[in-house]
Amino acid sequence: MKHIEEETLEQFILHPEGMDAKTEQGLRAHLDHCPVCTRTVEFLRSFYADLNTLRYVPGERVDRFVRALFQAPNIIPLHPFVYQPDAEPFDSGYTTILAAMSVETARQRFETVATLFSGREKILVQVMHDRESDSFKLYVQSDDPRKRSYSIVSLPELPIELVTDQRGHVSFSLREDLRPKNWSSLNAVLHTPIAEVSLSERELHSPIERRTESGHVLSLSLVNGVLTVDVDSPEPRGPKVTRVLLSSEETQSRLVMLHDETNRCAINDVPEMFVLRLYC
């Protein structure tokens, strides 16, 4: 039996008025015969009931200290979330499976293993373990789509950097021996794009230059299917671009590090239409 996508189940629970009658009728009929999707619906209902009572402490003292270390505004430190019942409510209209605190979680398919946040930027990041597939899902929550779409989440204690999709979601696997002993103590750094450029392969028949909204100048050339990207910063002492993400509808996003000395990178197998995003 094919299961219903998690995003569709979320819409059914949160915004059923936005579904057409035929879709809703088919979904309800599926739930009558599918215990897996029914358990997911029950979990989501419990989760969102808990999320409505979630409150947090911004942690401004810690954020001020970290701001001195990270000068680029697009580099956001994330700290372990600490539940504080007397703090101000976290005001967010964005919906996703985040900060689940239900006592029923242990009996469900998904287990929350880490919750991180930035009080200054009002961002929540949730890492969940899928017991059935033994894989993980990471969700970035922010009312500002620029802080969740195509963001890079660096976990210094783990040998991975994760790139979210347009919704702020990413799935990943991690070998047992690489998993942290204490997920709840994890810190992370969120890199949001500072600029993006849409390109097509036909534009690259000869080398071109593009100036981005951040002031960086991209020198681009495509030779034998290899795209070379040079990045010049607008200010010698300004935030330095360290990563380039190539995204397209045809292929999976690819993250490439710039060479420290040359500010250059090379990307193979470039699709016909793509977007380049820059990160500090």
Kinemage of the C-alpha trace (Angstrom):
@kinemage 1
@onewidth
@group {chain A} dominant
@subgroup {mainchain}
@vectorlist {calphas} color= white
{ca met a 1} P 0.000 0.000 0.000
{ca lys a 2} L 1.359 3.427 -0.958
{ca his a 3} L 1.388 5.851 1.966
{ca ile a 4} L 0.311 9.489 1.867
{ca glu a 5} L 3.076 12.112 1.962
{ca glu a 6} L 3.702 13.779 5.298
{ca glu a 7} L 3.097 17.245 3.824
{ca thr a 8} L -0.396 16.223 2.666
{ca leu a 9} L -1.240 14.832 6.107
{ca glu a 10} L -0.104 18.113 7.670
{ca gln a 11} L -2.417 20.048 5.382
{ca phe a 12} L -5.284 17.699 6.256
{ca ile a 13} L -4.783 18.374 9.977
{ca leu a 14} L -3.973 22.082 9.871
{ca his a 15} L -5.780 23.457 6.835
{ca pro a 16} L -8.488 20.998 5.700
{ca glu a 17} L -10.477 23.920 4.265
{ca gly a 18} L -7.774 24.278 1.604
{ca met a 19} L -8.291 20.745 0.271
{ca asp a 20} L -10.818 19.972 -2.439
{ca ala a 21} L -13.644 17.635 -1.464
{ca lys a 22} L -12.474 14.761 -3.678
{ca thr a 23} L -8.939 14.801 -2.251
{ca glu a 24} L -10.193 14.944 1.332
{ca gln a 25} L -12.655 12.109 0.720
{ca gly a 26} L -9.906 9.917 -0.770
{ca leu a 27} L -7.584 10.705 2.132
{ca arg a 28} L -10.187 9.776 4.728
{ca ala a 29} L -10.887 6.512 2.886
{ca his a 30} L -7.156 5.729 2.892
{ca leu a 31} L -6.890 6.394 6.638
{ca asp a 32} L -9.708 3.928 7.281
{ca his a 33} L -7.495 1.111 5.971
{ca cys a 34} L -3.899 2.291 6.648
{ca pro a 35} L -2.616 2.006 10.230
{ca val a 36} L 0.751 3.604 9.312
{ca cys a 37} L -0.741 6.859 8.028
{ca thr a 38} L -3.274 6.826 10.857
{ca arg a 39} L -0.446 6.698 13.436
{ca thr a 40} L 1.280 9.597 11.674
{ca val a 41} L -1.928 11.653 11.784
{ca glu a 42} L -2.342 10.925 15.497
{ca phe a 43} L 1.254 11.974 16.137
{ca leu a 44} L 0.856 15.206 14.158
{ca arg a 45} L -2.295 16.143 16.039
{ca ser a 46} L -0.567 15.543 19.366
{ca phe a 47} L 2.511 17.413 18.203
{ca tyr a 48} L 0.697 20.553 17.103
{ca ala a 49} L -1.290 20.606 20.329
{ca asp a 50} L 2.054 20.703 22.175
{ca leu a 51} L 3.555 23.246 19.772
{ca asn a 52} L 0.803 25.720 20.617
{ca thr a 53} L 2.073 25.778 24.226
{ca leu a 54} L 5.778 25.996 23.311
{ca arg a 55} L 7.615 28.909 24.893
{ca tyr a 56} L 11.261 29.876 24.796
{ca val a 57} L 13.950 32.127 26.275
{ca pro a 58} L 15.775 34.173 23.607
{ca gly a 59} L 19.214 33.813 25.258
{ca glu a 60} L 20.365 37.290 24.229
{ca arg a 61} L 23.518 37.154 26.374
{ca val a 62} L 24.754 34.081 24.545
{ca asp a 63} L 23.770 35.497 21.160
{ca arg a 64} L 25.669 38.746 21.829
{ca phe a 65} L 28.783 36.740 22.630
{ca val a 66} L 28.478 34.629 19.479
{ca arg a 67} L 27.791 37.679 17.281
{ca ala a 68} L 31.308 38.839 18.079
{ca leu a 69} L 32.629 35.603 16.592
{ca phe a 70} L 30.373 35.491 13.527
{ca gln a 71} L 30.435 38.865 11.788
{ca ala a 72} L 28.511 37.801 8.689
{ca pro a 73} L 24.752 38.300 9.220
{ca asn a 74} L 24.053 35.156 7.200
{ca ile a 75} L 25.897 32.914 9.672
{ca ile a 76} L 23.552 32.113 12.558
{ca pro a 77} L 24.640 30.116 15.637
{ca leu a 78} L 22.094 27.662 17.032
{ca his a 79} L 22.002 26.496 20.644
{ca pro a 80} L 20.242 23.592 22.367
{ca phe a 81} L 16.661 24.523 23.136
{ca val a 82} L 15.734 24.779 26.819
{ca tyr a 83} L 12.047 24.647 27.695
{ca gln a 84} L 11.021 27.561 29.929
{ca pro a 85} L 7.312 27.666 30.844
{ca asp a 86} L 7.478 31.301 32.043
{ca ala a 87} L 9.068 32.731 28.898
{ca glu a 88} L 7.403 34.587 26.044
{ca pro a 89} L 5.590 32.513 23.406
{ca phe a 90} L 7.426 31.619 20.233
{ca asp a 91} L 5.291 33.347 17.604
{ca ser a 92} L 5.423 31.483 14.305
{ca gly a 93} L 2.864 30.838 11.638
{ca tyr a 94} L 5.052 28.413 9.717
{ca thr a 95} L 3.917 24.819 10.042
{ca thr a 96} L 6.176 21.798 10.160
{ca ile a 97} L 6.976 18.954 12.562
{ca leu a 98} L 9.068 20.871 15.088
{ca ala a 99} L 9.774 20.982 18.801
{ca ala a 100} L 7.583 17.976 19.542
{ca met a 101} L 7.321 17.589 23.289
{ca ser a 102} L 4.491 15.095 23.602
{ca val a 103} L 4.788 12.354 26.209
{ca glu a 104} L 3.353 10.050 23.545
{ca thr a 105} L 6.389 10.493 21.288
{ca ala a 106} L 8.174 7.387 22.591
{ca arg a 107} L 5.365 5.182 21.280
{ca gln a 108} L 5.347 6.764 17.832
{ca arg a 109} L 7.389 6.263 14.692
{ca phe a 110} L 9.222 9.605 14.959
{ca glu a 111} L 11.418 10.547 17.914
{ca thr a 112} L 12.700 14.058 18.533
{ca val a 113} L 16.434 13.769 19.227
{ca ala a 114} L 17.543 17.420 19.123
{ca thr a 115} L 15.942 20.869 19.163
{ca leu a 116} L 18.080 23.956 18.544
{ca phe a 117} L 17.202 27.614 18.248
{ca ser a 118} L 18.369 31.182 17.762
{ca gly a 119} L 16.452 33.629 19.939
{ca arg a 120} L 17.766 36.658 18.057
{ca glu a 121} L 16.752 35.306 14.635
{ca lys a 122} L 13.646 33.425 15.869
{ca ile a 123} L 14.656 30.160 14.243
{ca leu a 124} L 13.938 26.642 15.481
{ca val a 125} L 15.709 23.571 14.109
{ca gln a 126} L 14.429 20.091 14.847
{ca val a 127} L 16.170 16.750 14.254
{ca met a 128} L 13.917 13.702 14.301
{ca his a 129} L 14.719 10.006 14.140
{ca asp a 130} L 12.524 7.774 12.000
{ca arg a 131} L 12.543 4.462 13.852
{ca glu a 132} L 11.122 2.486 10.933
{ca ser a 133} L 13.823 3.461 8.410
{ca asp a 134} L 16.533 4.275 11.009
{ca ser a 135} L 17.095 7.596 9.234
{ca phe a 136} L 16.830 11.229 10.291
{ca lys a 137} L 14.904 14.317 9.257
{ca leu a 138} L 15.896 17.911 9.949
{ca tyr a 139} L 13.420 20.781 9.826
{ca val a 140} L 14.187 24.509 9.918
{ca gln a 141} L 11.363 26.707 11.173
{ca ser a 142} L 11.285 30.438 10.492
{ca asp a 143} L 8.587 32.843 9.399
{ca asp a 144} L 11.176 34.276 6.981
{ca pro a 145} L 11.511 31.823 4.043
{ca arg a 146} L 15.008 33.174 3.324
{ca lys a 147} L 16.187 31.632 6.593
{ca arg a 148} L 14.850 28.159 5.921
{ca ser a 149} L 14.979 27.606 2.141
{ca tyr a 150} L 18.255 26.189 0.807
{ca ser a 151} L 20.057 26.805 4.079
{ca ile a 152} L 23.165 24.926 5.170
{ca val a 153} L 23.127 23.420 8.661
{ca ser a 154} L 26.644 22.697 9.921
{ca leu a 155} L 26.896 20.335 12.894
{ca pro a 156} L 30.505 20.656 14.158
{ca glu a 157} L 30.198 17.506 16.284
{ca leu a 158} L 29.090 15.447 13.267
{ca pro a 159} L 30.972 14.965 9.969
{ca ile a 160} L 28.136 16.401 7.883
{ca glu a 161} L 26.742 19.605 6.421
{ca leu a 162} L 23.065 19.425 5.502
{ca val a 163} L 21.328 21.475 2.794
{ca thr a 164} L 17.602 22.049 3.206
{ca asp a 165} L 15.088 22.094 0.371
{ca gln a 166} L 12.712 24.942 -0.429
{ca arg a 167} L 10.518 24.065 2.570
{ca gly a 168} L 13.448 23.946 5.006
{ca his a 169} L 13.491 20.118 5.204
{ca val a 170} L 16.273 17.594 4.659
{ca ser a 171} L 16.516 13.837 5.213
{ca phe a 172} L 19.801 12.115 5.994
{ca ser a 173} L 21.364 8.902 7.245
{ca leu a 174} L 24.117 8.520 9.802
{ca arg a 175} L 26.118 5.452 10.713
{ca glu a 176} L 25.614 4.181 14.238
{ca asp a 177} L 29.245 4.819 15.221
{ca leu a 178} L 29.014 8.465 14.084
{ca arg a 179} L 25.891 9.336 16.051
{ca pro a 180} L 26.383 11.582 19.103
{ca lys a 181} L 25.912 10.084 22.541
{ca asn a 182} L 23.930 13.126 23.631
{ca trp a 183} L 21.886 14.648 20.817
{ca ser a 184} L 20.316 17.227 23.119
{ca ser a 185} L 23.659 18.989 23.691
{ca leu a 186} L 24.370 19.564 19.994
{ca asn a 187} L 25.208 23.044 18.732
{ca ala a 188} L 24.980 24.038 15.086
{ca val a 189} L 25.544 26.886 12.659
{ca leu a 190} L 22.987 27.907 10.042
{ca his a 191} L 24.299 29.445 6.809
{ca thr a 192} L 21.656 31.261 4.773
{ca pro a 193} L 22.285 32.309 1.154
{ca ile a 194} L 23.689 35.800 0.684
{ca ala a 195} L 22.956 35.826 -3.058
{ca glu a 196} L 21.576 33.703 -5.863
{ca val a 197} L 21.914 33.768 -9.643
{ca ser a 198} L 19.735 31.918 -12.174
{ca leu a 199} L 21.605 30.633 -15.226
{ca ser a 200} L 21.216 28.434 -18.279
{ca glu a 201} L 23.828 26.314 -19.990
{ca arg a 202} L 23.386 28.206 -23.256
{ca glu a 203} L 24.482 31.461 -21.557
{ca leu a 204} L 27.861 29.859 -20.811
{ca his a 205} L 29.049 29.201 -24.350
{ca ser a 206} L 31.560 31.948 -23.626
{ca pro a 207} L 32.825 33.184 -20.208
{ca ile a 208} L 30.515 35.652 -18.465
{ca glu a 209} L 30.429 37.818 -15.348
{ca arg a 210} L 27.463 38.374 -13.053
{ca arg a 211} L 27.191 40.840 -10.166
{ca thr a 212} L 24.975 39.597 -7.339
{ca glu a 213} L 22.727 41.560 -4.992
{ca ser a 214} L 25.393 41.136 -2.290
{ca gly a 215} L 27.951 42.931 -4.475
{ca his a 216} L 30.007 39.817 -5.240
{ca val a 217} L 31.100 39.315 -8.836
{ca leu a 218} L 30.891 35.816 -10.334
{ca ser a 219} L 33.210 34.914 -13.211
{ca leu a 220} L 31.755 31.837 -14.913
{ca ser a 221} L 33.035 29.581 -17.665
{ca leu a 222} L 31.869 26.191 -18.932
{ca val a 223} L 34.456 23.951 -20.624
{ca asn a 224} L 33.852 20.280 -21.479
{ca gly a 225} L 30.901 20.096 -19.102
{ca val a 226} L 32.830 21.555 -16.136
{ca leu a 227} L 31.613 24.864 -14.700
{ca thr a 228} L 34.330 27.021 -13.128
{ca val a 229} L 33.139 29.651 -10.656
{ca asp a 230} L 35.349 32.515 -9.416
{ca val a 231} L 33.972 34.792 -6.686
{ca asp a 232} L 35.303 38.316 -6.098
{ca ser a 233} L 34.229 40.027 -2.868
{ca pro a 234} L 33.035 43.662 -2.954
{ca glu a 235} L 35.248 44.536 0.024
{ca pro a 236} L 38.645 42.997 0.882
{ca arg a 237} L 37.681 42.683 4.561
{ca gly a 238} L 34.029 41.867 4.015
{ca pro a 239} L 32.362 38.474 4.567
{ca lys a 240} L 34.087 35.868 2.434
{ca val a 241} L 32.109 33.444 0.310
{ca thr a 242} L 33.133 29.885 1.205
{ca arg a 243} L 30.452 27.700 -0.416
{ca val a 244} L 28.475 27.516 -3.644
{ca leu a 245} L 25.256 25.519 -4.030
{ca leu a 246} L 24.024 24.439 -7.454
{ca ser a 247} L 20.291 23.644 -7.566
{ca ser a 248} L 17.986 22.604 -10.376
{ca glu a 249} L 14.653 20.868 -10.892
{ca glu a 250} L 16.413 18.041 -12.716
{ca thr a 251} L 19.096 17.012 -10.217
{ca gln a 252} L 19.802 16.977 -6.508
{ca ser a 253} L 21.411 20.114 -5.053
{ca arg a 254} L 25.203 20.018 -4.902
{ca leu a 255} L 27.278 21.906 -2.352
{ca val a 256} L 30.848 22.819 -3.338
{ca met a 257} L 33.540 24.468 -1.218
{ca leu a 258} L 35.544 27.341 -2.694
{ca his a 259} L 39.324 26.954 -2.683
{ca asp a 260} L 40.693 29.134 0.141
{ca glu a 261} L 43.452 30.752 -1.899
{ca thr a 262} L 41.800 31.190 -5.294
{ca asn a 263} L 38.127 31.696 -4.318
{ca arg a 264} L 37.343 29.254 -7.109
{ca cys a 265} L 35.469 25.977 -7.486
{ca ala a 266} L 34.626 23.542 -10.288
{ca ile a 267} L 31.290 21.757 -10.771
{ca asn a 268} L 30.771 18.787 -13.102
{ca asp a 269} L 27.668 17.747 -15.055
{ca val a 270} L 25.894 21.087 -15.103
{ca pro a 271} L 22.147 20.854 -15.937
{ca glu a 272} L 20.530 22.928 -18.653
{ca met a 273} L 18.883 25.341 -16.175
{ca phe a 274} L 20.176 25.939 -12.661
{ca val a 275} L 20.568 28.370 -9.752
{ca leu a 276} L 23.823 29.204 -7.983
{ca arg a 277} L 23.585 30.282 -4.332
{ca leu a 278} L 26.464 31.812 -2.360
{ca tyr a 279} L 27.208 31.298 1.348
{ca cys a 280} L 29.698 32.743 3.805
